[in-house]
Amino acid sequence: MKPIGETIAPTRTPAFEARLKKRYAAERRFKMAGLGAILFSVAVTAFLLVTMTINGFGGFQRTEMKVPIDLSAAGVAVDTSSTDENSAVQALQMQSLPEIVSFSTEQALGAEAPEEISPDAWREVASRIYV
């Protein structure tokens, strides 16, 4: 126990105040660095989402081109009454339907047109023939 008249030395000396001031400044810098990291990660995530959304819209687009195809002149024939759809599609493939579709597309739309159509466009033609 301390005697009643004895004074207590102050705990906040100038050296202590200087260290405390440095500590608070370091804490503020740390908080700002953390906030900066969070804002940077949000910005990168937003950029990625926007980029993926813009690039992904192409997957929802579909263009249909009408191309006249003369199958009788090409010599393509399938008996649809005796075969199922899969067999008919295979028979049409064996009769060079993919090449006929590519050739007809080139004749109707130009030299670069066959590169623009889907490689499976002939299957759409085959399904329409079978129906």
Summary of the structure (lengths in Angstrom):
residues: 131
radius of gyration: 38.5
end to end distance: 106.1
largest distance: 122.1
contacts: 255
relative contact order: 0.08
helix: 67%
strand: 0%
